[in-house]
Amino acid sequence: MIQHIISLKLVDDWLSLLKKKFQEDPGSCVAVHCVAGLGRAPVLVALALIESGMKYEDAIQLIRQKRRGAINSKQLTYLEKYRSKQRLRFKDSHTFKSKCCTM
C-alpha cells in the first residue's frame, strides 16, 4: 500500500476537474500554481500527466526541467508506486488531442 502524501479525495477531485474541462473544451489549458512550486502542485501535475498516458519517469523529468527541485523523495516514491487508471485518456484521439504546455 502506498503512503498517501495527498488525500485521495484531492486527487479524485483534481482528475475529475481536468476530465470535465478537457471534455467540455478540448485543447484547453489548465494552469497550476502554488507559492514555491515544490509541494503538492508538481505532484498533481505529475498525476495528470501519468493519467494521460505518460510514464512517471518522463512526467518527473518534464516537471523538473521546468521547476528545479520539484518532487522530493517521498513524492517520488508516491509517484513511482502510483497506478494509473487512465482517467485522462480519451478514446477518440481526434477529438481530444493530448497536448501539454508547461512553463
ABEGO torsion letter per residue (X at the ends): XBBBABBAAAAAAAAAAAAAAAAABBGBBBBBBBAAGABAAAAAAAAAAAAAGBBAAAAAAAAAAABBGBGBAAAAAAAAABBBAGAABBABAAABBBBBBBX
